[in-house]
Amino acid sequence: MAAADQPDFFAEEAAPAAPAQAEKRAGAHQPLAARMRPRRLAEVVGQEHILKPDSLLPRLVAQNRFGSLLFYGPPGCGKTSIAEAIAHETGSRFVRINAVMSNVAELREILAAARRRPEAATILFIDELHRFNKSQQDLLLPDVEEGSVRLIGATTHNPGFYVNPPLLSRSHLFRLEPLAPAAIAGVLAAALADVDRGLGARGVTAEAKFLADLAVLCDGDLRRALNALEVLVLGLPERAPLTAADLEVFARERRIRYDADEDEHYDTISAYIKSCRGSDPDAAMYWLAKMLAGGEDPRFIARRLVILASEDVGLADPQALPLTVAAHHACDFIGLPEAELTLAHATLYIATAPKSNSATLALAAAHAALKTAPVQPVPLPLRDKSGAASKQNAHGKGYLYSHDFPENISGQNYLEKPLALYTPKSAGWEAKIAERLARWQALKIQRAP
């Protein structure tokens, strides 16, 4: 592996081993994904949106004028590789820790060592930075502020939720994306051919289609793809070809990337909701299947369907709400895997139903009216007349009983200052409601007291 020199921060004066010897020793036991790490930024595949030659990050690294950096993206997209390449290109002392295994005592020692050696230009790389609690993140602030260390943090979680605002404000944030299958396939081909760092010494071959199919199965995760390739190659005799049968073994064990209660969870349910709202049953079924394959709680999906029934279908199809409530109830007493059929049924109903958000808009308009104008008193004819005091104050006097009038329209107003809050849409059942309300409005005007 070609990475920046990583001297022991507890023994600062110890002479590090020669880079070539250290790399050869470590490489014998490292997994393929570690051995194939790029040595320079120019060797990093994908992430062109931040690594193009004229982009901000390459310019900062070339001038060695960067401060603290945060890399945010899914597993296997190159966060660690970019950090090591930056350290290598700038000749910086590179100290790597994992937030899961580190503690405050170790962190204090690393920061103290960096202060004692300002000439070493220490880069502190913290993998899974989101695992540090607020106190641990606050501990970094003085040294980041003074420049004693340059922090590079890597996280798979949204920094806006997991990184303290003071630390976030002192860092450049770069969002990394899952790698394209073509980029992954290219690295796999290079690993098969590379004798020094890859698997070239074994002489195993693979057709381009095999590598492309393997790349697709790895969902943009290059580390996973390289690890899978290594396992497949080591399971074959030397100079044997990789075949579709070998790929089937990996495909059977494939698990999609889906982290419950994290970004993947929220992004996928968001795509599902918007697909249902946008009346695309195919997309809605795809995201439903992804959530179920990822282990999502079916009751969570069912609750979202109930919300969609009122928020987005509403009066355009009044049957949507009872159907989704029934689907939620069914998920409770049926359970998986049969409840998948119930969710599919309800999803298709919602996705193909006519849509109206008139209930959502009417409620928002009513809330706005309460906030922006004085609260209207209940008109006397509408007040409860129970009790002697209410009767003495003429509560209920003048109320016109709606059932005494044709179509239940008396002409009476039910607000002191009438408001127009509900506007029916023209979709589905609500089109009939619009016609009915227009007729009633005309009757109301005719019968106004």
Phi, psi and omega per residue, in radians:
M1 nan 2.329 3.110
A2 -1.762 1.823 -3.114
A3 -2.406 2.975 3.121
A4 -1.141 2.665 3.133
D5 -1.058 2.351 -3.094
Q6 -2.173 1.314 3.138
P7 -1.179 2.723 3.131
D8 -1.202 2.106 -3.080
F9 -1.316 -0.193 3.073
F10 -1.513 -0.348 -3.134
A11 -2.231 1.351 -2.978
E12 -1.133 -0.561 -3.029
E13 -1.515 -0.118 -3.135
A14 -1.189 2.337 -3.125
A15 -1.322 2.195 3.124
P16 -1.213 2.696 3.115
A17 -1.155 2.746 3.076
A18 -0.993 2.372 -3.057
P19 -0.946 -0.747 -3.097
A20 -1.132 -0.745 3.131
Q21 -1.155 -0.761 -3.129
A22 -1.094 -0.713 -3.120
E23 -1.162 -0.714 -3.114
K24 -1.149 -0.721 3.139
R25 -1.123 -0.802 -3.107
A26 -1.202 -0.649 -3.053
G27 -1.103 -0.433 -3.111
A28 -1.126 -0.450 -3.058
H29 -2.033 -0.083 -3.098
Q30 -1.368 2.586 3.018
P31 -1.183 2.822 -3.095
L32 -0.999 -0.697 -3.110
A33 -1.049 -0.610 3.108
A34 -1.325 -0.691 -3.118
R35 -1.151 -0.557 -3.062
M36 -1.585 0.189 3.132
R37 -1.035 2.449 3.105
P38 -1.160 2.569 3.135
R39 -1.540 -0.440 -3.093
R40 -2.368 2.819 3.132
L41 -1.039 -0.601 -3.120
A42 -1.136 -0.341 -3.135
E43 -1.552 -0.187 -3.125
V44 -1.229 2.271 -3.139
V45 -1.594 2.612 -3.141
G46 1.246 -2.974 3.117
Q47 0.995 0.615 -3.136
E48 -1.047 -0.448 -3.094
H49 -1.147 -0.348 3.092
I50 -2.082 -0.178 -3.038
L51 -1.993 0.070 3.050
K52 -1.005 2.561 -3.054
P53 -0.911 -0.568 -3.104
D54 -1.659 0.159 -3.119
S55 -1.398 2.921 -3.053
L56 -1.079 -0.858 -3.026
L57 -1.083 -0.878 3.102
P58 -1.025 -0.619 3.123
R59 -1.163 -0.731 3.128
L60 -1.110 -0.723 -3.122
V61 -1.207 -0.736 -3.139
A62 -1.050 -0.622 3.135
Q63 -1.580 -0.105 -3.105
N64 0.948 0.784 -3.076
R65 -2.140 0.373 -3.122
F66 -1.497 2.716 3.043
G67 -1.781 -2.281 3.124
S68 -1.490 2.510 -3.072
L69 -2.206 2.525 3.028
L70 -2.173 2.193 3.090
F71 -1.898 2.134 -3.058
Y72 -2.136 2.129 3.139
G73 3.129 3.020 -3.081
P74 -1.235 2.933 3.129
P75 -1.051 2.540 3.018
G76 1.266 0.353 -3.114
C77 -1.718 -0.090 3.038
G78 1.984 0.262 -3.092
K79 -1.089 -0.878 -3.138
T80 -1.172 -0.698 -3.135
S81 -1.065 -0.749 3.134
I82 -1.130 -0.726 3.139
A83 -1.081 -0.781 -3.137
E84 -1.176 -0.666 3.109
A85 -1.120 -0.680 3.107
I86 -1.094 -0.796 3.128
A87 -1.079 -0.712 -3.127
H88 -1.150 -0.776 -3.094
E89 -1.216 -0.516 -3.106
T90 -1.688 -0.003 3.136
G91 1.119 0.527 -3.083
S92 -1.529 2.695 2.983
R93 -1.273 2.225 -3.007
F94 -1.994 2.024 3.097
V95 -2.012 2.130 -3.073
R96 -2.009 2.281 3.045
I97 -2.351 2.772 3.061
N98 -1.928 2.238 -3.055
A99 -1.096 -0.418 3.132
V100 -1.182 -0.684 -3.026
M101 -1.727 -0.242 -3.076
S102 -1.433 2.924 3.094
N103 -2.526 3.089 -3.062
V104 -1.129 -0.705 -3.114
A105 -1.070 -0.789 3.129
E106 -1.128 -0.713 -3.127
L107 -1.111 -0.724 3.109
R108 -1.075 -0.725 -3.128
E109 -1.142 -0.720 3.114
I110 -1.098 -0.788 -3.118
L111 -1.168 -0.673 3.098
A112 -1.120 -0.726 3.117
A113 -1.102 -0.672 3.123
A114 -1.152 -0.637 3.107
R115 -1.161 -0.616 3.141
R116 -1.279 -0.313 -3.085
R117 -2.229 1.108 -3.106
P118 -1.096 -0.485 -3.125
E119 -1.210 -0.296 -3.099
A120 -1.371 -0.214 3.138
A121 0.881 1.100 -3.036
T122 -1.179 2.255 2.936
I123 -1.809 2.121 3.084
L124 -1.761 1.943 3.126
F125 -1.725 2.103 3.138
I126 -1.974 1.900 3.090
D127 -1.418 2.497 -3.095
E128 0.995 0.856 -3.088
L129 -0.953 -0.521 -3.112
H130 -1.094 -0.280 3.130
R131 -1.367 -0.280 3.072
F132 -1.269 2.378 3.086
N133 -1.375 3.129 -3.060
K134 -1.065 -0.715 -3.110
S135 -1.129 -0.737 3.132
Q136 -1.147 -0.696 3.099
Q137 -1.173 -0.671 3.117
D138 -1.119 -0.533 3.138
L139 -1.090 -0.477 -3.125
L140 -1.335 -0.439 -2.937
L141 -0.978 -0.865 -3.085
P142 -1.042 -0.731 -3.100
D143 -1.298 -0.579 3.037
V144 -1.153 -0.720 -3.139
E145 -1.118 -0.727 -3.112
E146 -1.421 -0.254 -3.116
G147 1.462 0.254 3.095
S148 -1.102 -0.622 3.029
V149 -2.303 2.686 2.949
R150 -1.886 2.025 -3.075
L151 -1.453 2.323 2.888
I152 -2.123 1.965 -3.134
G153 -1.834 2.481 3.096
A154 -2.138 2.352 -3.130
T155 -2.626 2.530 3.024
T156 -1.630 -0.036 -3.061
H157 -1.892 2.657 -3.118
N158 -1.036 2.012 -3.100
P159 -1.048 -0.476 3.128
G160 -1.061 -0.423 3.135
F161 -1.765 -0.424 -2.944
Y162 -2.059 -0.195 3.131
V163 -1.925 2.321 -3.114
N164 -1.013 2.406 -3.129
P165 -0.926 -0.723 3.124
P166 -1.082 -0.660 3.125
L167 -1.261 -0.672 3.132
L168 -1.120 -0.674 -3.109
S169 -1.227 -0.342 -3.127
R170 -1.662 0.147 -3.029
S171 -2.251 2.627 2.939
H172 -1.484 2.217 -3.121
L173 -1.765 2.254 3.100
F174 -2.179 2.212 3.125
R175 -1.636 2.180 3.102
L176 -1.801 2.570 -3.097
E177 -1.908 2.768 3.012
P178 -1.006 2.532 -3.096
L179 -1.311 2.539 3.095
A180 -1.218 2.562 3.132
P181 -0.942 -0.658 -3.125
A182 -1.106 -0.682 3.120
A183 -1.159 -0.729 3.118
I184 -1.127 -0.759 3.136
A185 -1.058 -0.639 3.101
G186 -1.106 -0.721 3.112
V187 -1.196 -0.666 3.106
L188 -1.070 -0.746 3.108
A189 -1.096 -0.725 3.116
A190 -1.123 -0.687 3.134
A191 -1.135 -0.650 3.102
L192 -1.144 -0.556 -3.063
A193 -1.592 -0.419 -3.042
D194 -1.271 2.041 -3.113
V195 -1.391 -0.639 -3.048
D196 -1.315 -0.878 -3.056
R197 -1.880 -0.367 -3.043
G198 -1.766 -2.469 -3.045
L199 -1.965 0.257 -3.054
G200 -1.046 -0.508 -3.110
A201 -1.135 -0.382 -3.129
R202 -1.463 -0.298 3.075
G203 1.213 0.297 3.118
V204 -1.305 2.436 -3.109
T205 -2.035 2.794 3.098
A206 -2.666 2.451 3.074
E207 -1.299 2.766 -3.118
A208 -1.022 -0.641 -3.137
K209 -1.122 -0.675 3.118
F210 -1.049 -0.842 -3.113
L211 -1.145 -0.650 3.120
A212 -1.158 -0.716 3.128
D213 -1.166 -0.704 3.107
L214 -1.105 -0.714 3.135
A215 -1.072 -0.722 -3.137
V216 -1.101 -0.692 -3.102
L217 -1.188 -0.284 -3.047
C218 -1.675 0.097 2.949
D219 0.925 0.749 3.070
G220 1.378 0.139 -3.096
D221 -1.791 1.786 -3.084
L222 -1.181 -0.677 3.130
R223 -1.043 -0.768 3.139
R224 -1.109 -0.693 3.138
A225 -1.125 -0.772 -3.141
L226 -1.165 -0.705 3.097
N227 -1.097 -0.716 3.124
A228 -1.128 -0.751 3.128
L229 -1.072 -0.735 -3.123
E230 -1.092 -0.766 3.136
V231 -1.098 -0.754 -3.132
L232 -1.126 -0.741 -3.112
V233 -1.202 -0.757 -3.120
L234 -1.191 -0.317 3.098
G235 -1.490 -0.011 -3.133
L236 -1.953 2.728 2.994
P237 -1.148 2.755 3.094
E238 -1.043 2.494 3.089
R239 1.162 0.263 3.076
A240 -1.472 2.684 3.090
P241 -1.540 2.544 2.995
L242 -1.423 2.340 -3.057
T243 -2.151 2.997 3.112
A244 -1.044 -0.561 3.124
A245 -1.106 -0.654 3.102
D246 -1.149 -0.639 -3.131
L247 -1.215 -0.566 -3.140
E248 -1.059 -0.625 3.118
V249 -1.055 -0.792 3.127
F250 -1.185 -0.714 -3.093
A251 -1.085 -0.622 -3.137
R252 -1.147 -0.517 -3.110
E253 -1.656 0.065 -3.051
R254 -1.136 2.375 2.999
R255 -2.169 2.314 3.131
I256 -1.286 2.729 3.127
R257 -1.390 2.008 -3.128
Y258 -2.751 1.899 -3.111
D259 -1.794 1.964 3.127
A260 -1.065 2.409 3.096
D261 1.155 0.287 3.085
E262 -2.165 -2.890 -3.015
D263 -0.984 -0.750 -3.081
E264 -1.087 -0.663 3.100
H265 -1.065 -0.885 -3.081
Y266 -1.235 -0.687 -3.139
D267 -1.135 -0.705 -3.082
T268 -1.256 -0.743 3.121
I269 -1.156 -0.556 3.075
S270 -1.119 -0.768 3.113
A271 -1.121 -0.658 3.121
Y272 -1.114 -0.839 -3.125
I273 -1.072 -0.784 -3.082
K274 -1.227 -0.517 3.076
S275 -1.211 -0.732 3.073
C276 -1.103 -0.790 -3.134
R277 -1.103 -0.626 -3.117
G278 -1.461 0.121 3.080
S279 1.037 0.745 3.077
D280 -2.001 1.583 -3.068
P281 -1.124 -0.536 -3.134
D282 -1.169 -0.839 3.112
A283 -1.113 -0.715 3.135
A284 -1.057 -0.720 3.129
M285 -1.193 -0.617 3.113
Y286 -1.094 -0.865 -3.118
W287 -1.179 -0.578 3.051
L288 -1.066 -0.820 -3.132
A289 -1.090 -0.673 3.119
K290 -1.098 -0.774 -3.138
M291 -1.108 -0.742 -3.139
L292 -1.158 -0.717 3.106
A293 -1.146 -0.520 3.133
G294 -1.442 -0.046 3.101
G295 1.578 0.349 3.124
E296 -1.119 2.547 3.097
D297 -1.166 2.092 -3.108
P298 -1.079 -0.477 3.135
R299 -1.199 -0.552 3.064
F300 -1.113 -0.778 3.116
I301 -1.100 -0.740 -3.124
A302 -1.105 -0.668 3.104
R303 -1.097 -0.684 3.119
R304 -1.129 -0.630 3.097
L305 -1.120 -0.693 3.103
V306 -1.086 -0.728 3.119
I307 -1.127 -0.770 3.116
L308 -1.016 -0.642 -3.092
A309 -1.039 -0.631 3.121
S310 -1.626 -0.640 -3.045
E311 -1.292 -0.658 -2.964
D312 -2.108 -0.424 3.083
V313 -1.693 -0.903 3.018
G314 0.960 -2.398 -3.051
L315 -1.337 -0.094 3.054
A316 -1.151 -0.481 3.041
D317 -2.604 1.597 -3.078
P318 -1.086 -0.274 3.135
Q319 -1.356 -0.207 -3.099
A320 -1.101 -0.722 -3.092
L321 -1.161 -0.926 3.118
P322 -1.070 -0.576 3.127
L323 -1.165 -0.747 -3.121
T324 -1.264 -0.586 3.047
V325 -1.099 -0.713 3.087
A326 -1.118 -0.654 3.111
A327 -1.121 -0.713 3.099
H328 -1.099 -0.756 3.121
H329 -1.101 -0.721 -3.137
A330 -1.109 -0.677 3.115
C331 -1.062 -0.595 -3.137
D332 -1.181 -0.783 -3.020
F333 -1.719 -0.177 3.079
I334 -1.671 -0.869 -3.097
G335 1.344 2.999 3.125
L336 -1.375 2.654 0.095
P337 -1.548 -0.184 -3.043
E338 -1.116 -0.524 -3.130
A339 -1.114 -0.301 3.067
E340 -1.031 -0.663 3.131
L341 -1.145 -0.682 3.109
T342 -1.111 -0.755 3.131
L343 -1.155 -0.662 3.093
A344 -1.102 -0.758 3.105
H345 -1.001 -0.904 -3.088
A346 -1.181 -0.653 3.133
T347 -1.088 -0.818 -3.140
L348 -1.131 -0.632 3.116
Y349 -1.094 -0.838 -3.113
I350 -1.154 -0.755 -3.087
A351 -1.148 -0.535 -3.090
T352 -1.741 -0.024 -3.135
A353 -1.342 2.642 2.980
P354 -1.081 2.629 -3.005
K355 -2.003 2.504 3.012
S356 -2.688 2.236 3.055
N357 -1.832 0.451 -3.077
S358 -1.090 -0.599 3.111
A359 -1.140 -0.729 3.112
T360 -1.078 -0.802 -3.113
L361 -1.197 -0.682 -3.139
A362 -1.138 -0.722 3.113
L363 -1.133 -0.734 3.113
A364 -1.100 -0.703 3.127
A365 -1.136 -0.667 3.122
A366 -1.159 -0.736 3.086
H367 -1.081 -0.732 -3.140
A368 -1.109 -0.701 3.129
A369 -1.091 -0.657 3.123
L370 -1.194 -0.578 -3.084
K371 -1.428 -0.515 -2.973
T372 -1.784 -0.100 -3.121
A373 -2.458 2.782 3.084
P374 -1.011 2.544 3.132
V375 -1.197 2.223 -3.111
Q376 -1.286 2.410 3.031
P377 -1.284 2.714 3.071
V378 -1.252 2.186 3.127
P379 -0.992 2.542 -3.092
L380 -0.940 -0.765 -3.120
P381 -1.095 -0.367 -3.086
L382 -1.661 -0.147 -3.073
R383 -1.311 2.692 3.125
D384 -1.178 2.310 -3.079
K385 -1.830 0.247 3.111
S386 -1.200 2.474 3.088
G387 1.568 2.661 -3.074
A388 -1.125 -0.719 -3.087
A389 -1.112 -0.685 3.139
S390 -1.152 -0.703 3.135
K391 -1.174 -0.661 3.126
Q392 -1.114 -0.522 -3.137
N393 -1.605 0.224 3.039
A394 1.159 0.457 3.081
H395 -1.123 2.314 3.113
G396 1.494 -0.147 -3.112
K397 -1.217 2.274 3.126
G398 1.606 0.040 3.125
Y399 -1.228 2.315 3.121
L400 -1.760 2.038 -3.078
Y401 -1.238 2.032 -2.980
S402 -1.031 -0.595 -3.076
H403 -1.246 -0.154 3.091
D404 -1.460 0.009 -3.035
F405 -2.170 2.607 3.105
P406 -1.005 2.341 -3.122
E407 1.031 0.340 3.096
N408 1.097 0.443 -3.139
I409 -1.920 1.916 -3.095
S410 -1.617 -0.351 -3.058
G411 1.614 -0.062 -3.118
Q412 -1.329 2.566 3.041
N413 -1.588 2.518 -3.116
Y414 -1.943 0.120 2.944
L415 -2.339 2.553 3.077
E416 -1.073 -0.736 3.080
K417 -2.072 1.737 -3.071
P418 -0.976 2.485 3.134
L419 -2.174 2.634 3.040
A420 -1.888 1.710 -3.082
L421 -1.866 -0.573 -3.080
Y422 -1.832 2.159 3.071
T423 -2.102 1.865 -3.103
P424 -1.173 2.557 3.064
K425 -1.517 3.034 -3.087
S426 -1.780 0.265 -3.077
A427 -1.698 2.466 2.990
G428 0.969 -2.435 -3.092
W429 -1.082 -0.465 -3.042
E430 -1.211 -0.375 3.056
A431 -1.050 -0.668 3.088
K432 -1.189 -0.613 3.100
I433 -1.113 -0.703 3.138
A434 -1.070 -0.750 3.111
E435 -1.103 -0.748 -3.110
R436 -1.115 -0.788 -3.119
L437 -1.126 -0.649 3.123
A438 -1.124 -0.708 3.115
R439 -1.149 -0.748 -3.134
W440 -1.140 -0.621 3.130
Q441 -1.110 -0.690 3.098
A442 -1.130 -0.733 3.098
L443 -1.117 -0.687 -3.109
K444 -1.085 -0.715 3.140
I445 -1.148 -0.697 3.129
Q446 -1.109 -0.637 -3.000
R447 -1.791 0.212 -3.124
A448 -1.007 2.320 -3.107
P449 -1.090 nan nan
